[in-house]
Amino acid sequence: EGQRYYSECRQILAAVDAAEHSFHSGRGTVAGNLKIGSSVSFGRLQIAPRLPEFLKQHPQVQIDLQLSDQNQDLVSEGLDVTFRIGELTDSGLIARRIGTTHRVTVAAPGYLKQHGQPQTPEELRGHNCLQFNLLNSQNLWVYESGAQHHEVRIKGNAKSNNSEAIREMVLGGLGIALSPVWLFSEDLNAGRVTAILQD
């Protein structure tokens, strides 16, 4: 019994060594199909612009970029990887944090000139706040400053399930939005929008 067990273990270890060698020897060339999922805005603004350089470095890779603001099922949609912002809802999946982002409250200078700039989160109740309606807490905006925690129920005359549509409404002077900073980074730098309620 012991001899047979020893022999089988050696075969298993040899197979593991062979698999490991095969894996490491093939690492110089990246090839094959890669199906990537992402939210529409993040995929369009953050992933798609980086793909040309990636494909220049790895010409044997074929990319299939699937953009959706709905939750994507990796298995049924055949996705190899998906980029999401927020908490992982399916604990059966493996997630790796690749970065962090924060949200910023923004408005166009024209809106602020006409309606005034809120100085506290509570003052948002008197403003037209644009809602991203894919979030469960779409009309509850949360602000934290040190030990202070503010939850503000907002209201407004427009909402959308697409963050780029919200961006366009903000740029048009329709109202105030709470959004990931990367969505408005160029607009902030160019002065097309103003960040408000900053610590």
C-alpha positions as CSV (number, residue, x, y, z in Angstrom):
1,E,0.0,0.0,0.0
2,G,2.7,2.5,1.0
3,Q,4.7,1.8,-2.1
4,R,1.7,2.3,-4.4
5,Y,0.8,5.5,-2.5
6,Y,4.4,6.8,-2.9
7,S,4.4,6.0,-6.6
8,E,1.1,7.8,-7.2
9,C,2.3,10.8,-5.3
10,R,5.4,11.0,-7.4
11,Q,3.3,10.9,-10.6
12,I,1.1,13.7,-9.3
13,L,4.1,15.8,-8.3
14,A,5.7,15.1,-11.7
15,A,2.5,16.3,-13.4
16,V,2.4,19.4,-11.3
17,D,6.1,20.1,-12.2
18,A,5.3,19.6,-15.9
19,A,2.2,21.9,-15.7
20,E,4.2,24.6,-13.8
21,H,7.1,24.4,-16.4
22,S,4.6,24.7,-19.2
23,F,2.9,27.7,-17.6
24,H,6.2,29.5,-17.0
25,S,7.7,28.8,-20.4
26,G,4.6,30.2,-22.1
27,R,4.6,33.4,-20.1
28,G,6.7,35.3,-22.7
29,T,3.8,35.2,-25.2
30,V,0.3,36.3,-24.4
31,A,-2.2,35.0,-26.9
32,G,-5.8,34.2,-27.3
33,N,-9.3,35.7,-26.9
34,L,-10.0,38.0,-23.9
35,K,-13.6,38.9,-23.2
36,I,-13.8,41.9,-20.9
37,G,-16.9,43.3,-19.2
38,S,-17.4,46.8,-17.8
39,S,-19.9,49.4,-17.1
40,V,-20.5,51.6,-20.2
41,S,-18.9,54.8,-18.9
42,F,-15.9,53.2,-17.3
43,G,-15.3,51.0,-20.3
44,R,-15.6,53.8,-22.7
45,L,-13.5,56.3,-20.8
46,Q,-11.0,54.2,-18.9
47,I,-10.6,50.8,-20.7
48,A,-11.1,51.4,-24.4
49,P,-8.5,54.2,-24.6
50,R,-5.9,51.8,-23.2
51,L,-6.6,48.9,-25.5
52,P,-4.6,50.1,-28.5
53,E,-1.3,50.2,-26.5
54,F,-2.2,46.8,-24.9
55,L,-2.8,45.2,-28.3
56,K,0.4,46.7,-29.7
57,Q,2.3,44.9,-26.9
58,H,0.3,41.7,-27.3
59,P,-0.6,41.4,-31.0
60,Q,-1.7,37.8,-30.6
61,V,-4.6,38.7,-28.3
62,Q,-8.1,39.4,-29.5
63,I,-10.3,41.6,-27.3
64,D,-14.1,41.5,-27.0
65,L,-15.2,44.5,-24.9
66,Q,-18.7,44.1,-23.5
67,L,-20.2,47.2,-22.0
68,S,-23.3,47.2,-19.9
69,D,-24.6,49.1,-16.9
70,Q,-26.5,46.0,-15.8
71,N,-24.8,43.4,-13.6
72,Q,-23.0,41.0,-15.9
73,D,-22.9,37.3,-15.2
74,L,-19.4,36.2,-15.9
75,V,-20.3,32.5,-16.5
76,S,-23.4,32.9,-18.7
77,E,-21.9,35.7,-20.7
78,G,-18.5,34.0,-21.1
79,L,-16.6,36.9,-19.6
80,D,-13.0,36.3,-18.7
81,V,-12.7,39.4,-16.5
82,T,-15.0,42.3,-15.6
83,F,-14.3,45.7,-14.1
84,R,-16.8,47.0,-11.6
85,I,-16.9,49.7,-9.0
86,G,-18.3,48.9,-5.6
87,E,-18.9,45.9,-3.5
88,L,-18.9,42.3,-4.9
89,T,-22.4,40.9,-4.6
90,D,-21.6,37.3,-5.6
91,S,-19.2,35.7,-3.0
92,G,-18.5,32.8,-5.4
93,L,-16.4,35.1,-7.6
94,I,-12.8,36.1,-7.1
95,A,-12.2,39.9,-6.9
96,R,-9.0,41.9,-6.9
97,R,-8.9,45.5,-6.1
98,I,-7.0,47.3,-8.8
99,G,-7.5,50.8,-7.6
100,T,-9.7,53.1,-5.6
101,T,-11.9,56.0,-6.6
102,H,-13.9,58.5,-4.8
103,R,-17.1,60.4,-5.6
104,V,-17.3,64.1,-6.1
105,T,-20.3,66.5,-6.1
106,V,-20.3,68.7,-9.2
107,A,-22.2,71.4,-10.9
108,A,-21.7,73.6,-13.9
109,P,-20.6,77.2,-13.0
110,G,-23.7,78.5,-14.8
111,Y,-26.0,76.5,-12.5
112,L,-24.2,77.7,-9.4
113,K,-24.3,81.3,-10.6
114,Q,-28.1,81.0,-11.1
115,H,-29.0,78.9,-8.0
116,G,-26.2,79.5,-5.6
117,Q,-23.6,77.1,-4.2
118,P,-24.6,74.8,-1.4
119,Q,-22.3,75.1,1.6
120,T,-23.5,72.0,3.5
121,P,-25.0,68.7,2.4
122,E,-28.3,69.7,3.9
123,E,-28.6,72.6,1.5
124,L,-28.8,70.1,-1.4
125,R,-32.5,69.7,-0.5
126,G,-33.1,73.1,-2.1
127,H,-31.3,72.2,-5.4
128,N,-32.0,70.2,-8.5
129,C,-30.0,67.0,-7.9
130,L,-29.6,64.6,-10.8
131,Q,-30.0,60.9,-10.0
132,F,-28.1,57.9,-11.3
133,N,-30.9,55.4,-11.0
134,L,-28.9,52.2,-11.2
135,L,-27.8,52.7,-7.6
136,N,-30.0,51.3,-4.8
137,S,-29.5,54.6,-2.9
138,Q,-30.1,56.9,-5.9
139,N,-31.9,59.6,-3.9
140,L,-29.8,59.2,-0.7
141,W,-26.5,60.9,-0.9
142,V,-24.0,60.2,1.9
143,Y,-21.2,62.6,3.0
144,E,-18.6,61.9,5.6
145,S,-16.2,64.4,7.1
146,G,-14.1,63.1,9.9
147,A,-16.5,61.8,12.5
148,Q,-19.5,63.5,10.9
149,H,-21.9,61.4,8.8
150,H,-24.6,63.2,6.7
151,E,-27.3,61.4,4.7
152,V,-29.3,63.7,2.5
153,R,-32.5,62.7,0.6
154,I,-32.2,64.6,-2.6
155,K,-34.7,65.3,-5.4
156,G,-34.5,66.5,-8.9
157,N,-36.3,66.6,-12.2
158,A,-34.0,64.3,-14.1
159,K,-32.4,60.9,-13.7
160,S,-30.7,58.3,-15.9
161,N,-29.3,54.8,-15.8
162,N,-26.2,56.0,-17.6
163,S,-23.6,58.1,-15.9
164,E,-22.5,59.8,-19.2
165,A,-26.1,61.1,-19.6
166,I,-25.9,62.5,-16.1
167,R,-22.6,64.2,-17.1
168,E,-24.2,65.8,-20.1
169,M,-27.0,67.1,-18.0
170,V,-24.5,68.6,-15.5
171,L,-22.5,70.2,-18.3
172,G,-25.8,71.7,-19.7
173,G,-26.4,73.4,-16.3
174,L,-29.4,71.3,-15.3
175,G,-28.3,70.4,-11.8
176,I,-25.9,68.9,-9.3
177,A,-24.6,65.3,-9.5
178,L,-22.7,63.0,-7.1
179,S,-20.4,61.0,-9.4
180,P,-17.1,59.1,-9.5
181,V,-14.4,61.6,-9.9
182,W,-13.0,59.9,-13.1
183,L,-16.2,60.7,-15.0
184,F,-15.6,64.5,-14.5
185,S,-11.8,64.7,-14.2
186,E,-11.3,66.4,-17.6
187,D,-14.2,68.7,-17.0
188,L,-12.9,69.7,-13.6
189,N,-9.4,70.4,-15.0
190,A,-11.0,72.5,-17.8
191,G,-13.3,74.4,-15.5
192,R,-16.5,73.2,-17.2
193,V,-17.7,71.9,-13.8
194,T,-17.0,72.9,-10.2
195,A,-16.5,70.5,-7.3
196,I,-18.6,71.5,-4.3
197,L,-19.0,70.3,-0.8
198,Q,-15.3,69.4,-0.6
199,D,-13.7,68.8,2.9
